Amino acid sequence: MKIRTPQLIDKKKNSINLSPPSLLALGFLSFILIGTLLLKLPFAHHGDVGWLDAMFTATSAVTITGLSVVNIGEAYWLFAKIGVMSLIQCGGLGFMTFAILAALSLSSKVGLKQQIMAQETIGQTSLANATFTVKGVLIYSLFFEAIGIVILTLAWMPQYSFLESLFYATFYSISAFNNGGFSLFPNSLMSFSEQYMITFTISMLYIVGGIGFVVLMDIKRAKTWKKLSTNSKLILSTILGLNIFAFITIWCLEANNPHTLQSMSVGQQAVNAWFHATVPRSSGFNSLDVTQMNDSSTLVTMLLMFIGGGSLSTAGGIKVGTFIILILSVLNFLRRSDELTVFNHAISEKVIFKALAVVSIYAMLIMTGFFSLLILEPKKQFLDLLFEAVSAACTVGLSRGVTETLQPASQLILMLLMFSGRLGPLTLAYLIATPRKSRIRHPSTEIQVG
C-alpha cells in the first residue's frame, strides 16, 4: 500500500501574509530608508550632513512630525527639499493609501484581503466604505493643498519672485495640510508673525488636515448639521471647543510676556495666540519663540499635543475622539449613569475601553522615551526633555531648541518615539479589531479602585 505524504508547502503558503500594522511598518521603514539615501546623496546637501542627520530628517518627514537636527533650508539643496516634501506627502497620506490606490489603478476591483487591510488601517467598519475613503483621502488632500498653494503664492509674491513664491507655497501647503511642521526658514514662521494671510492660511490648512477625512467627506455629503453623523458632530464640536479654550488661555497667559505677545498690537496678539493655540494639535510650526513662553503656556501646549487631531487625519496624538470619549465617560461615571450617550446615541463599552487603551499606550510610550532622555541627557532641563518626548511621540514637531544639541543615542530615541507614535494607534486598532474570544467564563470579583 502506497502512503501519500501530505504536501507541506504549496504555492499559496509561499506567499508572505502580513498584518496591516506589519505592512504599514515595513512601508514606512521603506520610505525612511529611501529618504535617507536620497538626502545623503552628494548633490542633495552641502556642508556636514551625516547619516544620522539624514535618517532623522527622513524619519521626521515620513512620520509627519517636523523635528529636525539640521536647518532644512540651509543644509539641503533643491533636490533634497523636494525629497522632504515628497516624504511628507507620502507620510501624510499613508503607505496603505498608496497601496490601495495602486491596486485600484491596476484593477477595477480590490480583493477581499486588500479591502480588509484598508478597513483595519483607516478605521472603517464597512468594506465598501474603505476603498471609497481611500479615494477621498487623495482627492481632498490635493484639493486643499492646491487652494493653499494659490493663496500662499500670492502672499509671498511681494517678497520673492514668482518661482520662489510658488516653491515656498507648495512646500508649506503640503507641510501644513499634512501637519508636517517642516520649515525652510531658520526661525520657522516667526518672520511672518505680522503677515496675517500667511499665518492664517497655514493655520487653516493644518486645522482642516487634522479634522479627519471621514468627517470632511461626511460634511460634503450631509451639507447640514442635522444630517451629520454622530461621530462628525462630536469631533467638530470638540475641536471647536478645544480651539476656543486654547486660544483664550494662550492669549491670557502670554499677553504680558515681553518675549512673546506683549509688544504686539491687539490684532497681532489675536492672530499669534490663535496660531499657537491650534498648532500644537500636531503641526510643528511656530510664529512665537517657544523657548520664551511661560511654563503655564508650555504645559497647555503639551496637553494639546497629547490630544492631537481627528481620527484618519494627518494629525497625531491620542486623537480628539479618544479624548472626548474619556472625558464623557468620567462625567458619566460621576453622574452614576448606566449608559453613555452622545447626541442621543449610545457609546458601547468596547469604544470606551479602546479609548482607555490608546491613552494608556501613549502615556507609557511618552514616559519610556522621557525616562530614557533623562538618563542620556542629565544636563538638559527637565521641562525641555519632557516637551521633546511629547512632541516626538505625538508627531507634532514643536521643540524648545534642544533637538540639535542632543547626542546620537537621544536622537535615536526620538526617532523611535516618532515612528511608534505614528504606528501606535493603527496597531492597537488592528489588535482590537481581531479579538480572541474564549469560551471560559470566570467568576467576578470586586477590586478597590480610587
Secondary structure, 3 states (H helix, E strand, C coil): CCCCCCCCCCHHHHCCCCCHHHHHHHHHHHHHHHHHHHHCCCCCECCCCCHHHHHHHHHHHHCCCCCCCCCHHHHECHHHHHHHHHHHHHHHHCHHHHHHHHHHHHCCCCCHHHHHHHHHHHCCCCHHHHHHHHHHHHHHHHHHHHHHHHHHHHHHCCCCCHHHHHHHHHHHHHHHHCCCCCCCCCCCCHHHCCCHHHHHHHHHHHHHHHHCHHHHHHHHHHCCCCCCCHHHHHHHHHHHHHHHHHHHHHHHHHCCCCCCCCCCCHHHHHHHHHHHHHHHHCCCCCCCCHHHCCHHHHHHHHHHHHHCCCCCCCCCCCCHHHHHHHHHHHHHHHCCCCCCEECCEECCHHHHHHHHHHHHHHHHHHHHHHHHHHHHCCCCCHHHHHHHHHHHHCCCCCCCCCHHHCCHHHHHHHHHHHHHHHHHHHHHHHHHHCCCCCCCCCCCCCCCCC
